[in-house]
């Protein structure tokens, strides 16, 4: 089969699978795994026919090398931790989301596939946000209708809100539609979501986006833009403060923190609250990192060793091993050492550098915004361990970095001509 024919049919075969993956990612674990398997099989065919365009390999090579080093170091850390080669190879499944970035790259290099993935994610999130609003406010059911992705809900809502806000500012068409969808997602975040991380991400992401847009202004427009931006952010903050859901969740966070600090004084550490357990885990993880500073203990031995450290801290027996300290920086440092953490952070630095070379403003800013959200989110959660978060991270890297452009008219014409 000729390369031209492969190039013609690959986007047609890949796009439906990618659309299905984006829907499944937020609804079904089984369907997500099936889609990933089919895409992985298709990627071998894609790589056999893939040709790098001018300058693309030089641009992508540092990212590929860093992801490869991170996966190899995960293997090395487990071997140095005293595990067998067979067990260490099996443990690579914990970093498979990064490996999938390399494997699926040629599929997402098509602007058509990247667009369909992004639009599918956005449409799925908007439909789920609307359904959750009806479920909670109209039908008066407790909690969200979709409990499959509670940790993910705030993160992906905020990411899509910021992309829509960026489109309202930069794009000439459909501003009313983008604004309406952004308000829908904000309503779901404030009135439905129980994830307090989403509030933190909205604050961090909004300030970062204001900074990005402020840099593009000149002269007096900078001051006017800055004043208008913070006025809008203040209005959003005021609206959020009127939400009973936000009030109760923020008040609970302060209460749990005060309960934790009071218990520390009395030397009676609580672990029954979300904030209390996270703080206990942070302190225990810091002590654990000191003992495995440079090379880490490996991901295989981490649950047992960390659980022992945590039990000594709280003087209580835990029913099951703790696999997640709810802070990915500490987790990477504890399992892969300082060397592994530096590689991990370098992947994100290189992703931002690669995005900076893209000519499309929306593509550059989109990648930087999501990196900001990711690096903030993993202060309280993780992506390399958690299934949904890890696959979402994979999709974001592929959507914004694999294609040279996503929305440009030139690529649209080229893509249509090839299909």
C-alpha positions as CSV (number, residue, x, y, z in Angstrom):
1,X,0.0,0.0,0.0
2,X,1.4,3.3,-1.0
3,X,2.1,6.1,1.5
4,X,-0.4,8.4,-0.2
5,X,-3.2,5.9,0.2
6,X,-2.3,5.3,3.9
7,X,-2.2,9.1,4.5
8,X,-5.6,9.3,2.9
9,X,-7.3,6.6,5.0
10,X,-5.6,6.9,8.3
11,X,-7.4,10.0,9.5
12,X,-10.7,8.5,8.4
13,X,-10.0,5.3,10.4
14,X,-8.6,7.1,13.4
15,X,-11.1,9.9,13.9
16,X,-14.1,7.7,14.9
17,X,-11.9,5.8,17.4
18,X,-10.6,9.0,18.9
19,X,-14.1,10.5,19.2
20,X,-15.2,7.3,20.9
21,X,-12.2,7.4,23.2
22,X,-12.9,11.0,24.3
23,X,-16.5,10.0,25.1
24,X,-15.5,6.8,26.9
25,X,-12.8,8.6,28.9
26,X,-15.4,10.4,30.9
27,X,-18.0,7.6,31.0
28,X,-16.6,4.1,30.8
29,X,-13.3,2.4,31.8
30,X,-13.9,-0.7,29.7
31,X,-14.6,1.2,26.6
32,X,-11.6,3.5,27.2
33,X,-9.3,0.4,27.3
34,X,-10.9,-1.0,24.1
35,X,-10.3,2.2,22.2
36,X,-6.7,2.5,23.5
37,X,-6.0,-1.1,22.3
38,X,-7.4,-0.4,18.8
39,X,-5.6,2.9,18.5
40,X,-2.3,1.2,19.7
41,X,-2.7,-1.4,17.0
42,X,-3.5,1.2,14.4
43,X,-0.4,3.3,15.4
44,X,2.0,0.6,14.3
45,X,0.6,0.9,10.8
46,X,0.8,4.7,11.1
47,X,4.4,4.7,12.2
48,X,5.3,2.4,9.2
49,X,4.1,5.0,6.8
50,X,4.7,8.2,8.8
51,X,7.0,10.9,7.4
52,X,8.2,13.8,9.5
53,X,7.6,17.2,7.9
54,X,10.4,19.7,7.7
55,X,11.8,20.6,11.1
56,X,9.2,18.6,13.0
57,X,11.5,15.8,14.2
58,X,14.1,18.3,15.4
59,X,11.3,20.0,17.4
60,X,9.8,16.8,18.8
61,X,13.0,14.9,19.5
62,X,13.8,16.4,22.9
63,X,10.3,15.6,24.1
64,X,10.6,12.0,22.8
65,X,14.0,11.6,24.5
66,X,12.7,12.9,27.8
67,X,9.6,10.7,27.8
68,X,11.8,7.7,26.9
69,X,14.2,8.5,29.7
70,X,11.4,8.8,32.2
71,X,10.0,5.4,31.2
72,X,13.5,3.8,31.4
73,X,14.2,5.4,34.7
74,X,11.0,4.0,36.1
75,X,12.3,0.6,35.1
76,X,15.8,1.4,36.6
77,X,14.4,2.7,39.9
78,X,12.4,-0.6,40.4
79,X,15.5,-2.7,39.6
80,X,17.7,-0.7,42.0
81,X,14.9,-1.1,44.6
82,X,15.6,-4.9,44.5
83,X,12.7,-6.0,42.3
84,X,13.0,-8.6,39.6
85,X,13.3,-7.7,35.9
86,X,9.9,-9.3,35.2
87,X,8.1,-7.4,37.9
88,X,9.9,-4.1,36.9
89,X,8.8,-4.5,33.3
90,X,5.2,-5.1,34.4
91,X,5.4,-2.0,36.6
92,X,5.9,0.1,33.4
93,X,2.2,0.1,33.1
94,X,2.1,2.9,35.7
95,X,3.8,5.2,33.1
96,X,2.1,3.9,30.1
97,X,0.2,7.2,29.5
98,X,3.5,8.9,28.7
99,X,4.5,5.9,26.4
100,X,1.2,6.3,24.6
101,X,2.1,9.8,23.7
102,X,5.0,8.4,21.7
103,X,3.0,5.5,20.3
104,X,0.0,7.5,19.1
105,X,1.9,10.6,17.8
106,X,1.6,9.9,14.1
107,X,-2.2,9.4,14.4
108,X,-2.7,12.8,16.1
109,X,-0.3,14.6,13.7
110,X,-3.3,14.9,11.4
111,X,-5.1,18.2,12.2
112,X,-8.4,16.5,11.4
113,X,-7.8,13.9,14.2
114,X,-6.6,16.5,16.7
115,X,-9.6,18.7,16.0
116,X,-12.1,15.8,16.4
117,X,-10.5,14.8,19.7
118,X,-10.7,18.3,21.1
119,X,-14.3,18.9,19.9
120,X,-15.3,15.5,21.2
121,X,-13.9,16.3,24.6
122,X,-15.5,19.7,24.7
123,X,-18.9,18.4,23.6
124,X,-18.8,15.5,26.1
125,X,-17.9,17.8,29.0
126,X,-20.7,20.3,28.0
127,X,-23.3,17.5,27.8
128,X,-22.2,16.1,31.1
129,X,-22.2,19.5,32.7
130,X,-25.7,20.2,31.5
131,X,-26.9,16.7,32.6
132,X,-25.4,17.2,36.1
133,X,-27.1,20.6,36.4
134,X,-30.5,19.0,35.6
135,X,-29.8,16.0,37.8
136,X,-28.8,18.2,40.8
137,X,-30.9,21.3,40.5
138,X,-34.1,20.1,38.7
139,X,-34.4,16.5,39.9
140,X,-32.8,17.3,43.3
141,X,-30.6,14.2,43.4
142,X,-27.6,14.3,45.8
143,X,-24.2,14.3,44.2
144,X,-23.4,14.2,40.5
145,X,-25.1,12.0,38.0
146,X,-21.7,10.9,36.6
147,X,-19.7,9.7,39.6
148,X,-17.1,8.0,37.3
149,X,-14.8,11.0,37.1
150,X,-15.1,13.0,40.4
151,X,-11.4,13.8,40.6
152,X,-11.4,14.8,36.9
153,X,-14.5,16.9,36.8
154,X,-13.1,20.2,38.2
155,X,-9.9,19.9,36.2
156,X,-11.5,19.4,32.8
157,X,-14.3,21.9,33.4
158,X,-11.7,24.6,34.2
159,X,-9.6,23.7,31.2
160,X,-12.5,24.0,28.8
161,X,-13.8,27.2,30.4
162,X,-10.4,28.8,29.8
163,X,-10.2,27.6,26.2
164,X,-13.7,29.0,25.5
165,X,-12.8,32.3,27.2
166,X,-9.7,32.5,25.0
167,X,-11.9,31.8,21.9
168,X,-14.3,34.6,22.9
169,X,-11.4,37.1,23.0
170,X,-9.5,36.0,19.9
171,X,-12.0,34.5,17.5
172,X,-14.3,36.6,15.3
173,X,-17.2,34.1,15.0
174,X,-19.5,32.3,17.4
175,X,-18.6,34.5,20.4
176,X,-22.1,34.1,21.8
177,X,-21.9,30.3,21.6
178,X,-18.5,30.2,23.2
179,X,-19.6,32.5,26.0
180,X,-22.8,30.5,26.6
181,X,-20.9,27.2,26.9
182,X,-18.3,28.8,29.3
183,X,-21.1,30.0,31.5
184,X,-22.7,26.5,31.4
185,X,-19.4,24.9,32.6
186,X,-18.9,27.5,35.3
187,X,-22.4,26.9,36.6
188,X,-21.7,23.2,36.8
189,X,-18.4,23.8,38.5
190,X,-20.0,26.1,41.2
191,X,-23.4,24.4,41.6
192,X,-22.7,20.7,41.1
193,X,-19.0,19.8,41.4
194,X,-17.8,18.7,44.9
195,X,-14.1,18.9,43.8
196,X,-12.5,21.8,45.7
197,X,-9.4,21.4,43.5
198,X,-11.5,22.9,40.6
199,X,-11.8,26.2,42.5
200,X,-8.0,26.4,43.0
201,X,-7.4,25.5,39.3
202,X,-9.9,28.2,38.1
203,X,-8.0,30.8,40.2
204,X,-4.6,29.7,39.0
205,X,-5.6,29.2,35.4
206,X,-7.4,32.5,35.2
207,X,-4.5,34.5,36.5
208,X,-2.1,32.7,34.2
209,X,-4.4,33.4,31.1
210,X,-4.7,37.1,32.1
211,X,-0.9,37.2,32.1
212,X,-0.6,35.6,28.7
213,X,-3.2,37.9,27.2
214,X,-1.7,40.9,29.0
215,X,1.7,40.3,27.3
216,X,0.1,40.6,23.9
217,X,-1.3,44.1,24.6
218,X,0.7,47.3,24.1
219,X,0.7,50.8,25.6
220,X,-2.4,52.0,27.5
221,X,-4.3,48.9,26.3
222,X,-2.3,46.9,28.8
223,X,-3.6,48.8,31.8
224,X,-7.2,48.8,30.4
225,X,-7.0,45.1,29.7
226,X,-5.6,44.3,33.2
227,X,-8.3,46.4,34.9
228,X,-11.1,44.8,32.8
229,X,-9.7,41.3,33.4
230,X,-9.6,41.6,37.2
231,X,-13.0,43.2,37.2
232,X,-14.4,40.1,35.4
233,X,-12.4,37.7,37.8
234,X,-13.8,39.6,40.8
235,X,-17.4,39.2,39.4
236,X,-16.8,35.5,38.9
237,X,-15.5,35.2,42.4
238,X,-18.5,37.0,43.8
239,X,-20.9,34.7,41.9
240,X,-19.0,31.7,43.1
241,X,-19.3,33.0,46.7
242,X,-23.1,33.0,46.3
243,X,-23.2,29.3,45.6
244,X,-24.2,27.1,48.6
245,X,-22.1,24.3,47.2
246,X,-19.0,26.5,47.1
247,X,-19.7,27.9,50.5
248,X,-20.1,24.5,52.1
249,X,-17.1,22.9,50.4
250,X,-14.8,25.8,51.3
251,X,-16.1,26.0,54.8
252,X,-15.5,22.2,55.2
253,X,-11.9,22.6,54.0
254,X,-11.2,25.2,56.7
255,X,-12.9,23.1,59.3
256,X,-10.9,20.0,58.4
257,X,-7.7,22.0,58.4
258,X,-8.5,23.4,61.9
259,X,-9.4,20.0,63.1
260,X,-6.1,18.6,61.8
261,X,-4.0,21.4,63.4
262,X,-5.8,21.0,66.7
263,X,-5.3,17.2,66.6
264,X,-1.5,17.7,65.9
265,X,-1.3,19.8,69.1
266,X,-3.0,17.0,71.1
267,X,-0.9,14.4,69.3
268,X,-4.0,12.7,68.0
269,X,-3.7,12.8,64.2
270,X,-7.0,12.3,62.4
271,X,-7.2,10.5,59.0
272,X,-10.9,10.4,58.5
273,X,-11.2,13.8,56.6
274,X,-10.0,14.6,53.1
275,X,-7.8,17.5,54.1
276,X,-6.5,15.7,57.2
277,X,-5.5,12.6,55.3
278,X,-3.7,14.7,52.6
279,X,-1.8,16.7,55.2
280,X,-0.8,13.5,57.0
281,X,0.3,12.0,53.7
282,X,2.3,15.1,52.8
283,X,4.3,15.1,56.0
284,X,4.9,11.3,55.8
285,X,5.9,11.6,52.2
286,X,8.5,14.3,53.0
287,X,10.0,12.1,55.6
288,X,9.9,9.2,53.1
289,X,11.7,11.3,50.5
290,X,14.5,12.1,52.8
291,X,15.2,8.4,53.1
292,X,15.1,7.8,49.3
293,X,16.3,11.2,48.1
294,X,18.4,10.5,45.0
295,X,17.2,7.2,43.5
296,X,13.8,6.6,45.1
297,X,12.5,3.2,46.2
298,X,10.7,2.2,43.0
299,X,6.9,2.2,42.4
300,X,6.6,-1.5,43.3
301,X,7.8,-1.1,46.9
302,X,6.4,2.3,47.5
303,X,2.9,1.2,48.8
304,X,4.3,-1.0,51.5
305,X,7.1,1.2,52.6
306,X,5.0,4.4,52.5
307,X,2.2,2.8,54.4
308,X,4.7,1.8,57.2
309,X,5.9,5.4,57.3
310,X,2.4,6.8,57.5
311,X,1.4,4.3,60.2
312,X,4.3,5.5,62.3
313,X,3.2,9.1,61.8
314,X,-0.4,8.6,62.8
315,X,0.1,5.6,65.2
316,X,-2.8,3.8,63.6
317,X,-3.0,0.6,61.5
318,X,-4.4,1.2,58.0
319,X,-6.7,-1.3,56.4
320,X,-4.9,-1.3,53.1
321,X,-1.6,0.0,51.6
322,X,-1.6,3.7,50.6
323,X,-0.6,3.9,46.9
324,X,-1.1,7.6,46.4
325,X,0.1,10.4,48.7
326,X,-2.1,12.9,46.8
327,X,0.8,14.9,45.6
328,X,2.5,13.8,42.4
329,X,5.7,15.8,43.0
330,X,6.2,13.8,46.3
331,X,5.2,10.6,44.6
332,X,7.6,10.9,41.7
333,X,10.4,12.0,44.1
334,X,9.7,9.1,46.5
335,X,9.5,6.4,43.8
336,X,12.1,7.7,41.2
337,X,14.3,10.0,43.3
338,X,15.4,13.5,42.5
339,X,16.7,12.4,39.1
340,X,13.3,11.0,38.1
341,X,11.6,14.2,39.3
342,X,13.9,16.4,37.3
343,X,13.1,14.3,34.1
344,X,9.4,14.5,34.9
345,X,9.5,18.3,35.2
346,X,11.7,18.6,32.1
347,X,8.9,16.9,30.1
348,X,6.6,19.7,30.9
349,X,9.2,22.4,30.2
350,X,9.9,20.8,26.8
351,X,6.2,20.6,26.1
352,X,5.9,24.4,26.7
353,X,9.0,25.1,24.6
354,X,7.6,23.0,21.8
355,X,4.3,24.8,22.0
356,X,6.1,28.1,21.8
357,X,7.3,27.2,18.3
358,X,3.8,26.8,17.0
359,X,2.5,29.6,14.9
360,X,-1.1,29.4,16.1
361,X,-1.7,31.6,19.2
362,X,-4.6,29.4,20.4
363,X,-2.5,26.3,20.2
364,X,0.4,27.8,22.1
365,X,-1.7,29.3,24.8
366,X,-3.9,26.2,25.1
367,X,-0.8,24.0,25.8
368,X,0.6,26.5,28.3
369,X,-2.8,26.8,30.1
370,X,-3.2,23.1,30.5
371,X,0.4,22.7,31.7
372,X,-0.4,25.3,34.4
373,X,-3.5,23.4,35.4
374,X,-1.7,20.1,35.4
375,X,1.2,21.3,37.6
376,X,-1.3,22.9,40.0
377,X,-3.6,20.0,40.1
378,X,-0.9,17.5,41.0
379,X,-0.2,19.4,44.2
380,X,-3.4,17.7,45.5
381,X,-3.8,14.7,43.2
382,X,-1.9,12.7,40.6
383,X,-1.9,11.9,36.9
384,X,0.6,9.2,36.4
385,X,-1.2,6.9,38.9
386,X,-4.9,7.8,38.1
387,X,-6.4,6.3,35.0
388,X,-8.7,9.1,33.8
389,X,-6.3,12.0,34.6
390,X,-3.4,10.2,32.9
391,X,-5.3,9.5,29.7
392,X,-6.6,13.1,29.6
393,X,-3.0,14.3,30.0
394,X,-2.0,12.1,27.1
395,X,-4.8,13.5,24.9
396,X,-3.9,17.1,25.7
397,X,-0.2,16.6,24.8
398,X,-1.1,14.8,21.6
399,X,-3.8,17.3,20.6
400,X,-1.7,20.5,21.1
401,X,1.8,19.2,20.1
402,X,1.5,16.5,17.5
403,X,-0.1,18.6,14.7
404,X,1.8,21.6,13.4
405,X,-1.5,23.5,13.3
406,X,-5.0,22.6,14.5
407,X,-7.4,25.2,13.1
408,X,-5.6,27.0,10.2
409,X,-7.3,27.3,6.9
410,X,-4.3,26.0,5.1
411,X,-4.4,22.7,7.1
412,X,-8.1,22.5,6.6
413,X,-7.7,22.6,2.8
414,X,-4.8,20.2,2.9
415,X,-6.6,17.7,5.2
416,X,-9.8,17.8,3.0
417,X,-7.8,17.3,-0.1
418,X,-6.0,14.2,1.3
419,X,-9.4,12.7,2.4
